[in-house]
């Protein structure tokens, strides 16, 4: 772990900006078939939010921090890894006067994982990771250090190597045996939304492409009262309709921002924001950085041939 900390220190020092960094900013962002990887200097709170994919977080530098996952707080240090399942609400409350923390975050694309290894076929299941925190040790620690070395270009290796490292990291986190049968059965008893009315509501939210729906109207359309709709939606998905809608909006935000073909103000308007400033605030509160920072730093890693 000392090598990983030195790697981050080298990255900051080599930029000549270590003392000048006073706000959250991305140090490296890469997209690829595997999903997303972000090395981020964070000094802002993140509101309660969720992702449609499983999420892995390492701490690379700065003070230990606390993440809320569901109804519990977990301390993230350089001795553990935080694991957040798909659709699992989580948040980070930045303490005033606290120094920034450097995080390495992985967002794992389920289609890619399923093709890599059948053990990962249920990566979108809300219990894919049985524990929210695991120790960073042994092979997992070595793989993590190798990934960090590549992201900081310490050894000049090609970014193509991240494909194998992310697959191996996921394998270490999941373990040698498949939990597919267990997870599949769990989905039949409420682990995954199965009520036809909630499925219809989810489909309706996806159809509006990130625009926040009128939840009173949506509840009526699926044949539920507003209180019953909110109760059943949370029971089925683990989050409120508003949090789910924000998750869809953020997915589209990242997709549009990273493609770099549309002006940020146009993205904001297309997603229903009344001003670019409100879009920026929404983005920062879930990603920790501004849309323009994200756009400037994103890189693409093509699929392996």
LOPA-329400 format. One record per residue (C-alpha): residue number from 1; residue in three letters; x, z, y. Coordinates in steps of 0.05 Angstrom, whole numbers, always signed. Layout:
// LOPA-329400
num, residuo, u, w, v
NUM, ALA, X, Z, Y $
...
This chain:
// LOPA-329400
num, residuo, u, w, v
1, UNK, +0, +0, +0 $
2, UNK, +59, +10, +47 $
3, UNK, +75, -64, +40 $
4, UNK, +4, -82, +60 $
5, UNK, +8, -38, +122 $
6, UNK, +74, -69, +140 $
7, UNK, +44, -139, +132 $
8, UNK, -11, -123, +183 $
9, UNK, +40, -92, +229 $
10, UNK, +83, -155, +225 $
11, UNK, +23, -198, +242 $
12, UNK, +7, -158, +304 $
13, UNK, +79, -152, +327 $
14, UNK, +93, -226, +316 $
15, UNK, +38, -244, +364 $
16, UNK, +70, -203, +418 $
17, UNK, +1, -174, +433 $
18, UNK, -1, -108, +396 $
19, UNK, -9, -66, +459 $
20, UNK, -55, -117, +492 $
21, UNK, -109, -116, +438 $
22, UNK, -164, -73, +467 $
23, UNK, -227, -101, +434 $
24, UNK, -250, -125, +366 $
25, UNK, -222, -193, +348 $
26, UNK, -210, -234, +285 $
27, UNK, -138, -239, +261 $
28, UNK, -155, -291, +208 $
29, UNK, -219, -322, +182 $
30, UNK, -222, -371, +125 $
31, UNK, -282, -406, +93 $
32, UNK, -283, -441, +26 $
33, UNK, -323, -451, -38 $
34, UNK, -310, -378, -53 $
35, UNK, -346, -355, +10 $
36, UNK, -312, -323, +69 $
37, UNK, -252, -279, +81 $
38, UNK, -240, -244, +147 $
39, UNK, -182, -202, +172 $
40, UNK, -210, -165, +231 $
41, UNK, -188, -114, +283 $
42, UNK, -250, -73, +293 $
43, UNK, -267, -24, +348 $
44, UNK, -343, -35, +354 $
45, UNK, -401, -7, +316 $
46, UNK, -440, -51, +269 $
47, UNK, -515, -42, +265 $
48, UNK, -552, -35, +199 $
49, UNK, -550, -103, +167 $
50, UNK, -544, -138, +100 $
51, UNK, -515, -201, +69 $
52, UNK, -544, -248, +18 $
53, UNK, -477, -244, -20 $
54, UNK, -435, -188, -49 $
55, UNK, -385, -159, +0 $
56, UNK, -317, -125, -10 $
57, UNK, -280, -86, +45 $
58, UNK, -208, -62, +47 $
59, UNK, -176, -21, +102 $
60, UNK, -109, -50, +125 $
61, UNK, -89, -7, +184 $
62, UNK, -113, +44, +235 $
63, UNK, -154, +107, +223 $
64, UNK, -200, +118, +163 $
65, UNK, -272, +100, +179 $
66, UNK, -341, +115, +151 $
67, UNK, -391, +63, +128 $
68, UNK, -463, +79, +113 $
69, UNK, -488, +44, +50 $
70, UNK, -561, +55, +35 $
71, UNK, -570, +129, +46 $
72, UNK, -499, +153, +39 $
73, UNK, -435, +152, +80 $
74, UNK, -369, +130, +48 $
75, UNK, -300, +140, +78 $
76, UNK, -258, +77, +75 $
77, UNK, -183, +91, +71 $
78, UNK, -122, +54, +45 $
79, UNK, -134, +87, -23 $
80, UNK, -202, +58, -38 $
81, UNK, -245, -5, -34 $
82, UNK, -316, -8, -8 $
83, UNK, -365, -50, -48 $
84, UNK, -431, -73, -19 $
85, UNK, -481, -110, -62 $
86, UNK, -521, -170, -40 $
87, UNK, -581, -149, +2 $
88, UNK, -553, -79, +8 $
89, UNK, -562, -51, +79 $
90, UNK, -499, -20, +109 $
91, UNK, -472, -1, +178 $
92, UNK, -410, +25, +214 $
93, UNK, -412, +74, +272 $
94, UNK, -349, +69, +314 $
95, UNK, -329, +137, +342 $
96, UNK, -314, +139, +417 $
97, UNK, -240, +142, +434 $
98, UNK, -222, +124, +363 $
99, UNK, -166, +73, +352 $
100, UNK, -183, +5, +323 $
101, UNK, -183, -5, +248 $
102, UNK, -159, -68, +213 $
103, UNK, -206, -90, +157 $
104, UNK, -201, -144, +105 $
105, UNK, -272, -166, +86 $
106, UNK, -293, -213, +30 $
107, UNK, -361, -246, +25 $
108, UNK, -367, -276, -45 $
109, UNK, -408, -339, -55 $
110, UNK, -452, -330, -118 $
111, UNK, -451, -404, -140 $
112, UNK, -375, -405, -139 $
113, UNK, -371, -339, -176 $
114, UNK, -418, -362, -230 $
115, UNK, -376, -424, -242 $
116, UNK, -312, -383, -245 $
117, UNK, -333, -332, -297 $
118, UNK, -398, -316, -333 $
119, UNK, -386, -243, -318 $
120, UNK, -403, -259, -246 $
121, UNK, -468, -295, -260 $
122, UNK, -509, -238, -231 $
123, UNK, -467, -227, -168 $
124, UNK, -530, -231, -124 $
125, UNK, -562, -173, -163 $
126, UNK, -569, -109, -122 $
127, UNK, -531, -71, -177 $
128, UNK, -475, -121, -190 $
129, UNK, -426, -68, -165 $
130, UNK, -448, -4, -199 $
131, UNK, -407, +39, -151 $
132, UNK, -400, +32, -75 $
133, UNK, -328, +57, -74 $
134, UNK, -271, +49, -124 $
135, UNK, -198, +70, -122 $
136, UNK, -147, +17, -99 $
137, UNK, -94, +22, -153 $
138, UNK, -58, -15, -208 $
139, UNK, -72, -90, -215 $
140, UNK, -126, -87, -162 $
141, UNK, -77, -61, -111 $
142, UNK, -26, -115, -128 $
143, UNK, -77, -170, -122 $
144, UNK, -100, -143, -56 $
145, UNK, -29, -142, -29 $
146, UNK, -19, -214, -53 $
147, UNK, -82, -236, -17 $
148, UNK, -61, -201, +47 $
149, UNK, +8, -233, +44 $
150, UNK, -24, -302, +42 $
151, UNK, -72, -287, +99 $
152, UNK, -15, -263, +143 $
153, UNK, +29, -321, +120 $
154, UNK, +83, -272, +102 $
155, UNK, +112, -315, +47 $
156, UNK, +88, -383, +72 $
157, UNK, +45, -395, +11 $
158, UNK, -13, -444, +12 $
159, UNK, -83, -418, +25 $
160, UNK, -104, -454, -39 $
161, UNK, -78, -393, -77 $
162, UNK, -136, -351, -49 $
163, UNK, -184, -382, -100 $
164, UNK, -149, -351, -159 $
165, UNK, -135, -285, -124 $
166, UNK, -207, -275, -104 $
167, UNK, -230, -291, -175 $
168, UNK, -180, -242, -204 $
169, UNK, -199, -189, -153 $
170, UNK, -272, -195, -171 $
171, UNK, -254, -190, -245 $
172, UNK, -217, -125, -233 $
173, UNK, -276, -97, -193 $
174, UNK, -329, -117, -245 $
175, UNK, -289, -99, -307 $
176, UNK, -275, -135, -373 $
177, UNK, -346, -136, -401 $
178, UNK, -408, -172, -377 $
179, UNK, -466, -130, -352 $
180, UNK, -510, -192, -350 $
181, UNK, -562, -168, -401 $
182, UNK, -568, -101, -367 $
183, UNK, -575, -131, -297 $
184, UNK, -624, -184, -321 $
185, UNK, -669, -130, -351 $
186, UNK, -663, -87, -289 $
187, UNK, -689, -144, -247 $
188, UNK, -754, -143, -286 $
189, UNK, -770, -72, -266 $
190, UNK, -759, -76, -192 $
191, UNK, -685, -88, -181 $
192, UNK, -701, -156, -151 $
193, UNK, -764, -176, -113 $
194, UNK, -815, -201, -164 $
195, UNK, -883, -189, -131 $
196, UNK, -912, -258, -115 $
197, UNK, -934, -235, -45 $
198, UNK, -863, -213, -26 $
199, UNK, -835, -278, -54 $
200, UNK, -884, -317, -11 $
201, UNK, -863, -276, +50 $
202, UNK, -789, -289, +36 $
203, UNK, -802, -364, +27 $
204, UNK, -840, -365, +93 $
205, UNK, -782, -331, +129 $
206, UNK, -733, -381, +100 $
207, UNK, -776, -439, +123 $
208, UNK, -771, -420, +197 $
209, UNK, -695, -427, +195 $
210, UNK, -674, -362, +227 $
211, UNK, -732, -353, +276 $
212, UNK, -759, -282, +273 $
213, UNK, -831, -286, +248 $
214, UNK, -892, -249, +272 $
215, UNK, -894, -195, +218 $
216, UNK, -968, -179, +230 $
217, UNK, -985, -252, +218 $
218, UNK, -938, -256, +158 $
219, UNK, -970, -195, +126 $
220, UNK, -1039, -225, +135 $
221, UNK, -1017, -291, +106 $
222, UNK, -994, -258, +41 $
223, UNK, -1056, -215, +36 $
224, UNK, -1028, -147, +56 $
225, UNK, -1039, -98, +112 $
226, UNK, -979, -88, +157 $
227, UNK, -962, -18, +130 $
228, UNK, -970, -40, +57 $
229, UNK, -929, -103, +71 $
230, UNK, -871, -63, +101 $
231, UNK, -874, -12, +45 $
232, UNK, -876, -63, -11 $
233, UNK, -823, -107, +21 $
234, UNK, -774, -49, +27 $
235, UNK, -789, -26, -44 $
236, UNK, -776, -95, -72 $
237, UNK, -715, -117, -30 $
238, UNK, -684, -51, -7 $
239, UNK, -691, -70, +66 $
240, UNK, -744, -78, +120 $
241, UNK, -772, -147, +137 $
242, UNK, -735, -144, +203 $
243, UNK, -668, -131, +169 $
244, UNK, -681, -187, +120 $
245, UNK, -699, -235, +177 $
246, UNK, -635, -215, +214 $
247, UNK, -595, -230, +150 $
248, UNK, -624, -300, +147 $
249, UNK, -611, -310, +221 $
250, UNK, -538, -287, +214 $
251, UNK, -527, -334, +156 $
252, UNK, -549, -393, +198 $
253, UNK, -509, -367, +258 $
254, UNK, -445, -366, +218 $
255, UNK, -459, -434, +187 $
256, UNK, -471, -466, +256 $
257, UNK, -415, -430, +292 $
258, UNK, -363, -447, +240 $
259, UNK, -382, -521, +237 $
260, UNK, -361, -529, +310 $
261, UNK, -408, -589, +321 $
262, UNK, -459, -555, +365 $
263, UNK, -451, -518, +431 $
264, UNK, -460, -443, +425 $
265, UNK, -516, -443, +476 $
266, UNK, -553, -495, +434 $
267, UNK, -544, -452, +372 $
268, UNK, -573, -393, +409 $
269, UNK, -635, -432, +431 $
270, UNK, -646, -462, +361 $
271, UNK, -646, -393, +331 $
272, UNK, -697, -367, +380 $
273, UNK, -653, -328, +429 $
274, UNK, -675, -332, +501 $
275, UNK, -603, -332, +526 $
276, UNK, -532, -343, +499 $
277, UNK, -516, -271, +519 $
278, UNK, -569, -244, +472 $
279, UNK, -542, -287, +416 $
280, UNK, -472, -261, +429 $
281, UNK, -496, -189, +426 $
282, UNK, -533, -202, +361 $
283, UNK, -470, -235, +330 $
284, UNK, -423, -179, +353 $
285, UNK, -468, -124, +327 $
286, UNK, -465, -153, +256 $
287, UNK, -397, -188, +253 $
288, UNK, -356, -145, +302 $
289, UNK, -332, -207, +341 $
290, UNK, -363, -257, +388 $
291, UNK, -386, -327, +366 $
292, UNK, -331, -359, +407 $
293, UNK, -277, -315, +376 $
294, UNK, -304, -332, +307 $
295, UNK, -305, -406, +322 $
296, UNK, -233, -407, +349 $
297, UNK, -205, -372, +288 $
298, UNK, -242, -402, +228 $
299, UNK, -203, -445, +179 $
300, UNK, -228, -483, +118 $
301, UNK, -197, -482, +49 $
302, UNK, -220, -541, +6 $
303, UNK, -241, -535, -66 $
304, UNK, -187, -538, -118 $
305, UNK, -176, -607, -147 $
